[in-house]
Amino acid sequence: MIRSSIKIAVAAAGVLAVAGCALLSSPDPVQTYRFGGPAAATAAAEGQAGLRQVSLRRVEFPEAVEGDKILGVTGTETAYIAGARWVSPASDLYMESLENAFSAQATRVRVIGPRELSRGERSLNVDIRAFEARYDAPGAAPTVVVTARARLLALPDRSVAAERTFTVQQPASENRVSAIVEAFDIATRDLNTQIVAWTDANAG
């Protein structure tokens, strides 16, 4: 009886040890990335006098990509890229990048961000329709596709003064996370430059 009790105790201790290892095991590491850093200044206006005031509404993202996961698409199949996350929600990173682009590149408008209390003469609404890495075949180097619809609304009646859909396609140099992130960064900067130039041309 004593020998049987000892065997049971040893077996139980072994189960607890295995369970403890499972509870204490660390998850697979996840690398975080960002995109859309400060834009390079071009012919930005030196002063604010005479600039058209444009209120920038909070940019809307599709639910699948507004968070910190990076979406990959192959045909009709979708999956998030393993082991990689944006350092902040993609919608936040993009909003910051667009405001930085206007600050650095706009020559005829001054953007009023959502956190500012003043109101502009125009409202700029930007909705992201696609923000993903598209694969022609599994394992191939993907192409990052970013699509946005921009609308300039005249205030206070909110009639549409101008509207355009932008699409940027940026091939990744290889099927590695760092190369894919670089493609997202390039695509975002390109998109922002186009939106700023378009707003400058149509906000008058």
C-alpha positions in Angstrom: 0.0 0.0 0.0 2.8 2.4 0.9 4.7 1.6 -2.3 1.5 2.2 -4.4 1.0 5.6 -2.6 4.5 6.6 -3.5 4.0 5.7 -7.1 0.8 7.8 -7.3 2.6 10.8 -5.6 5.5 10.6 -8.0 3.1 10.4 -11.0 1.1 13.4 -9.7 4.3 15.4 -9.2 5.3 14.7 -12.8 1.9 15.9 -14.2 2.2 19.1 -12.1 5.8 19.7 -13.4 4.6 19.3 -17.0 1.6 21.6 -16.4 4.0 24.2 -14.8 6.2 24.1 -17.8 3.2 24.7 -20.1 2.0 27.6 -18.0 5.5 29.2 -17.8 6.5 28.7 -21.5 6.9 32.1 -23.3 4.9 32.7 -26.5 6.6 33.1 -29.9 8.3 36.5 -30.1 6.5 39.1 -32.1 8.4 41.9 -33.9 6.7 45.3 -34.1 7.0 47.7 -37.0 5.8 51.2 -38.1 5.2 52.9 -41.4 4.7 56.5 -42.6 7.4 58.3 -40.7 7.8 62.1 -41.0 7.5 63.1 -44.7 10.4 65.0 -46.3 9.6 68.7 -46.6 9.2 70.0 -50.2 7.8 73.4 -51.0 5.8 73.8 -47.8 4.5 77.3 -47.1 6.7 79.2 -44.7 3.8 81.0 -43.0 0.1 80.3 -42.2 -1.3 83.5 -43.5 -3.6 83.2 -46.5 -3.7 79.3 -46.3 -7.1 77.6 -46.8 -8.2 76.0 -43.6 -9.2 72.3 -44.0 -10.6 70.2 -41.3 -9.3 66.6 -41.5 -11.8 64.1 -40.3 -10.6 60.9 -38.5 -9.5 58.5 -41.2 -11.7 55.4 -41.4 -10.1 51.9 -41.9 -11.8 48.5 -42.7 -12.2 46.5 -39.6 -9.9 43.8 -40.8 -6.9 46.1 -40.9 -7.6 49.0 -38.5 -5.7 47.2 -35.7 -2.1 46.1 -35.3 -2.2 43.0 -37.5 -0.7 42.9 -41.1 -3.1 41.4 -43.6 -2.0 39.1 -46.4 -4.3 38.1 -49.3 -3.9 35.3 -51.7 -6.9 35.1 -54.1 -10.0 34.7 -52.0 -8.0 33.6 -48.9 -6.8 36.0 -46.2 -4.4 35.5 -43.3 -2.5 37.8 -40.9 1.3 37.7 -41.3 2.7 35.7 -38.4 5.2 37.1 -35.9 4.7 40.7 -37.0 2.5 43.6 -35.7 2.3 47.3 -36.2 3.6 49.1 -33.1 0.2 51.0 -32.9 -3.1 50.4 -34.7 -2.7 51.0 -38.4 -5.4 53.6 -38.4 -3.4 55.6 -35.8 -0.1 55.3 -37.6 -1.8 56.3 -40.9 -3.5 59.3 -39.4 -0.2 60.6 -38.0 1.5 60.0 -41.3 -1.1 62.0 -43.2 -1.0 64.9 -40.8 2.8 64.9 -41.1 2.6 64.9 -44.9 0.3 67.9 -44.9 2.6 69.8 -42.5 5.6 69.1 -44.6 4.3 69.3 -48.2 1.1 71.4 -48.4 1.6 74.8 -50.0 -2.0 76.2 -50.2 -3.9 74.6 -47.2 -3.5 74.2 -43.5 -4.9 71.0 -42.1 -6.9 71.2 -38.8 -6.6 67.9 -37.0 -9.5 66.2 -35.2 -8.1 67.2 -31.8 -8.2 70.9 -32.7 -11.2 73.0 -31.7 -11.2 75.4 -34.7 -13.1 74.6 -37.8 -12.0 75.0 -41.4 -13.7 76.2 -44.6 -13.4 72.7 -46.1 -13.6 69.2 -44.6 -11.3 66.5 -45.9 -12.7 62.9 -45.5 -10.4 60.0 -46.2 -11.6 56.4 -46.1 -9.0 53.6 -46.6 -10.6 50.9 -48.7 -7.6 48.5 -48.9 -4.5 48.1 -46.9 -3.0 44.7 -47.5 -0.2 42.6 -49.0 -1.5 40.7 -52.0 0.2 37.5 -53.2 -0.1 36.1 -56.7 0.9 32.7 -55.4 1.7 31.3 -51.9 5.3 32.1 -51.0 5.8 34.7 -53.8 6.9 38.3 -53.0 3.6 40.2 -52.5 2.5 43.6 -53.7 1.2 46.0 -51.1 -2.0 47.7 -52.2 -3.4 50.8 -50.5 -6.6 52.3 -51.8 -8.3 55.4 -50.4 -11.3 57.5 -51.2 -10.9 61.2 -50.5 -13.7 63.8 -50.5 -13.5 67.5 -50.0 -16.7 68.9 -48.5 -17.7 72.6 -48.5 -18.8 73.8 -45.1 -21.2 74.5 -43.6 -23.6 72.7 -46.1 -21.2 69.7 -46.6 -21.7 69.6 -50.3 -19.1 67.6 -52.2 -16.6 70.0 -53.7 -14.2 67.3 -55.1 -13.9 63.5 -54.8 -11.2 61.0 -56.0 -10.2 57.4 -55.3 -6.4 56.8 -55.1 -4.7 53.4 -55.4 -1.0 52.7 -54.9 0.6 49.4 -55.6 4.1 48.8 -54.3 5.8 45.4 -54.9 7.9 44.0 -52.0 11.4 43.2 -53.0 11.0 39.7 -51.4 8.7 37.7 -49.3 10.1 38.7 -45.9 8.4 40.8 -43.2 11.0 43.6 -43.4 10.6 43.9 -47.1 6.8 43.9 -46.9 6.8 46.5 -44.2 9.1 48.7 -46.4 6.6 48.3 -49.2 3.8 49.5 -46.9 5.9 52.5 -45.9 6.7 53.5 -49.5 3.1 53.0 -50.5 1.8 55.1 -47.7 4.2 57.9 -48.4 3.2 57.9 -52.1 -0.5 57.9 -51.3 -0.1 60.8 -48.8 1.9 62.9 -51.3 -0.9 62.4 -53.9 -3.6 63.3 -51.4 -1.8 66.5 -50.3 -1.2 67.6 -53.9 -4.9 66.9 -54.8 -6.1 68.8 -51.7 -3.9 71.7 -52.5 -5.3 71.8 -56.1 -9.0 71.5 -55.1 -9.4 73.3 -51.8 -9.7 76.8 -53.3 
